[in-house]
Amino acid sequence: MKCKKCGSDVPSDSKFCSACGDNLQNQNVSDSETTQEKDTLNKQNENDYNQSPKEVNNINEQPKNKNIFKIVISVCLVVITIVVIISAIGVNSGMSEEISTVKNGHFFDYPEEDGYTTIGTAFENYFDNTKWYYFVSDDGFDVVEFEGTFSYYDKDTSCCLQFKLYDDNHFEAYALEFNGVPQSKFMKNTLIDEVMEDARYIYDY
């Protein structure tokens, strides 16, 4: 055998090199450790190479699954938003029967044959920022509430007029407020007269 340090030929049963005196047993141990390390690395590489297709696919599919999850969440949010909007529209549509009764109706003193338009057209012509609501009062009556703004004595004023509905589809304007302050029956009648006269011969078609 040869000494790893100096390259001299030495007997195979020698413990030390006769030329340089190096410990031959240590050389054999180092060779053994190096061989074991190589074997370990080779086994690891072999295991990685022999990894099952399923495991490889799982690794490759992780980013794809994350993207799919994000897309699903985004779609769900969009669907929820659409459902909420449709639900809100549906609620308003459910109330629109009572509101439509008032908006499409006429006051007895302002009939269509005399050139007066509907209540809805007249009020939305006269007021700004108009809104219509429906609710049931504490005493069980169906109530349609109108809100709008107008100029009253050169000041922007909020108007709230409530209509009480009856079972025969008749209704009456019975409560008026300006900026939250209740107004008299005379003021209510005066306002209605001005609103309807201002919209006379204005038709909703």
C-alpha positions as CSV (number, residue, x, y, z in Angstrom):
1,M,0.0,0.0,0.0
2,K,1.0,3.6,-0.4
3,C,1.3,6.3,2.3
4,K,-1.3,9.0,1.6
5,K,1.0,11.7,2.9
6,C,4.4,11.0,1.1
7,G,3.4,8.3,-1.4
8,S,6.0,5.8,-0.3
9,D,5.3,2.1,-0.5
10,V,4.8,0.5,2.9
11,P,3.7,-3.0,4.0
12,S,0.0,-3.5,4.3
13,D,0.2,-4.4,8.0
14,S,2.3,-1.3,9.0
15,K,0.8,1.2,11.4
16,F,3.3,4.0,10.6
17,C,5.0,5.0,7.3
18,S,8.7,4.1,7.4
19,A,9.5,7.1,5.2
20,C,7.6,10.0,6.8
21,G,6.3,8.4,10.0
22,D,2.7,9.3,9.4
23,N,0.0,7.3,11.2
24,L,-1.5,5.0,8.5
25,Q,-4.5,4.1,10.6
26,N,-5.6,7.7,10.7
27,Q,-5.4,7.8,6.9
28,N,-7.7,4.8,6.7
29,V,-10.2,6.4,9.1
30,S,-10.3,9.6,7.1
31,D,-10.9,7.7,3.9
32,S,-13.7,5.7,5.6
33,E,-15.4,8.9,6.9
34,T,-15.1,10.6,3.4
35,T,-16.7,7.5,1.8
36,Q,-19.5,7.5,4.4
37,E,-20.2,11.2,3.7
38,K,-20.3,10.6,0.0
39,D,-22.6,7.6,0.5
40,T,-25.0,9.7,2.6
41,L,-25.1,12.5,0.0
42,N,-25.7,10.0,-2.8
43,K,-28.6,8.5,-0.8
44,Q,-30.1,11.9,-0.2
45,N,-29.8,12.8,-3.9
46,E,-31.2,9.4,-4.8
47,N,-34.2,10.0,-2.5
48,D,-34.8,13.4,-4.0
49,Y,-34.6,12.0,-7.5
50,N,-36.8,9.1,-6.6
51,Q,-39.4,11.3,-4.9
52,S,-42.9,10.2,-5.9
53,P,-44.8,12.2,-8.6
54,K,-47.6,12.8,-6.1
55,E,-45.2,14.6,-3.7
56,V,-43.7,16.6,-6.6
57,N,-47.1,17.6,-7.8
58,N,-48.1,18.7,-4.3
59,I,-45.1,21.0,-4.1
60,N,-45.8,22.4,-7.5
61,E,-49.5,22.9,-6.9
62,Q,-49.1,24.9,-3.6
63,P,-48.6,28.3,-5.4
64,K,-51.4,27.4,-7.8
65,N,-53.7,26.5,-5.0
66,K,-53.0,29.8,-3.3
67,N,-53.9,31.7,-6.4
68,I,-57.1,29.7,-6.8
69,F,-58.0,30.4,-3.2
70,K,-57.6,34.2,-3.8
71,I,-59.7,34.0,-6.9
72,V,-62.5,32.1,-5.1
73,I,-62.5,34.7,-2.2
74,S,-62.7,37.5,-4.7
75,V,-65.6,35.9,-6.6
76,C,-67.4,35.3,-3.3
77,L,-67.0,38.9,-2.2
78,V,-68.4,40.1,-5.6
79,V,-71.4,37.7,-5.3
80,I,-72.1,38.9,-1.7
81,T,-72.0,42.5,-2.8
82,I,-74.4,41.8,-5.7
83,V,-76.7,39.9,-3.3
84,V,-76.7,42.8,-0.9
85,I,-77.6,45.3,-3.6
86,I,-80.3,43.1,-5.0
87,S,-81.7,42.6,-1.5
88,A,-81.8,46.4,-0.9
89,I,-83.6,46.9,-4.2
90,G,-86.0,44.1,-3.3
91,V,-86.8,45.7,0.0
92,N,-87.5,49.1,-1.7
93,S,-89.6,47.3,-4.3
94,G,-91.6,45.6,-1.5
95,M,-92.4,49.1,-0.1
96,S,-93.0,50.7,-3.5
97,E,-96.7,49.6,-3.6
98,E,-97.6,52.1,-0.9
99,I,-95.3,54.7,-2.2
100,S,-96.6,54.3,-5.7
101,T,-100.2,54.7,-4.5
102,V,-99.3,58.2,-3.2
103,K,-96.9,59.3,-6.0
104,N,-99.2,58.2,-8.8
105,G,-102.3,59.6,-7.0
106,H,-104.1,62.9,-7.2
107,F,-105.6,65.2,-4.6
108,F,-109.4,65.6,-5.0
109,D,-109.0,69.4,-5.3
110,Y,-106.4,69.0,-8.0
111,P,-107.8,66.6,-10.6
112,E,-106.0,65.4,-13.7
113,E,-108.8,66.7,-16.0
114,D,-108.0,70.3,-14.8
115,G,-104.4,70.0,-15.9
116,Y,-102.9,68.9,-12.5
117,T,-100.2,66.2,-12.6
118,T,-99.6,63.4,-10.1
119,I,-98.5,64.1,-6.5
120,G,-95.1,62.5,-7.2
121,T,-94.3,64.6,-10.3
122,A,-95.5,67.8,-8.6
123,F,-93.5,67.3,-5.4
124,E,-90.3,66.2,-7.2
125,N,-90.7,69.3,-9.5
126,Y,-91.0,71.7,-6.6
127,F,-88.5,70.2,-4.1
128,D,-84.8,69.3,-4.3
129,N,-83.2,66.2,-2.8
130,T,-86.5,64.3,-2.7
131,K,-87.0,61.0,-0.8
132,W,-90.0,58.8,-0.2
133,Y,-90.3,56.3,2.7
134,Y,-92.9,53.8,3.8
135,F,-93.5,52.6,7.4
136,V,-96.3,51.5,9.7
137,S,-97.2,54.0,12.5
138,D,-97.6,53.1,16.1
139,D,-101.4,53.1,15.7
140,G,-101.2,50.6,12.8
141,F,-101.6,52.9,9.8
142,D,-99.6,52.7,6.6
143,V,-97.7,55.9,6.2
144,V,-95.7,57.3,3.3
145,E,-93.3,60.0,4.2
146,F,-92.0,62.6,1.8
147,E,-88.8,64.6,2.4
148,G,-87.3,67.4,0.3
149,T,-85.6,70.7,0.5
150,F,-86.8,74.1,-0.8
151,S,-86.3,77.8,-0.3
152,Y,-88.5,79.3,2.4
153,Y,-88.1,83.0,3.1
154,D,-84.8,82.8,1.2
155,K,-83.5,80.0,3.4
156,D,-82.9,76.4,2.6
157,T,-85.6,74.5,4.4
158,S,-86.2,70.8,5.0
159,C,-89.8,69.7,4.4
160,C,-91.3,66.5,5.7
161,L,-94.9,65.7,4.7
162,Q,-96.6,62.5,5.8
163,F,-99.5,60.7,4.0
164,K,-101.8,58.3,5.8
165,L,-103.1,55.4,3.7
166,Y,-106.5,53.7,4.2
167,D,-107.7,50.3,3.2
168,D,-109.6,51.6,0.1
169,N,-106.4,53.0,-1.3
170,H,-107.4,56.5,-0.4
171,F,-104.9,58.7,1.5
172,E,-104.6,62.1,3.0
173,A,-101.7,64.5,3.8
174,Y,-102.0,64.9,7.5
175,A,-98.6,66.0,9.0
176,L,-96.2,68.7,7.9
177,E,-92.8,69.8,9.4
178,F,-90.3,72.4,8.4
179,N,-86.8,71.7,9.8
180,G,-88.4,69.3,12.3
181,V,-91.0,71.9,13.5
182,P,-94.7,70.9,13.1
183,Q,-96.7,73.2,10.9
184,S,-100.4,74.1,11.0
185,K,-103.1,72.7,8.8
186,F,-103.3,76.0,7.1
187,M,-99.6,75.9,6.2
188,K,-100.0,72.4,5.0
189,N,-102.9,73.3,2.6
190,T,-101.0,76.4,1.5
191,L,-97.9,74.4,0.6
192,I,-99.9,71.7,-1.2
193,D,-101.7,74.4,-3.3
194,E,-98.4,76.1,-4.2
195,V,-96.8,72.8,-5.2
196,M,-99.7,71.6,-7.3
197,E,-100.2,75.0,-9.0
198,D,-96.5,75.2,-9.8
199,A,-96.6,71.8,-11.6
200,R,-99.9,72.4,-13.4
201,Y,-99.8,71.2,-17.0
202,I,-96.6,69.4,-16.3
203,Y,-97.3,65.8,-17.1
204,D,-95.3,62.7,-16.1
205,Y,-95.3,61.2,-19.6
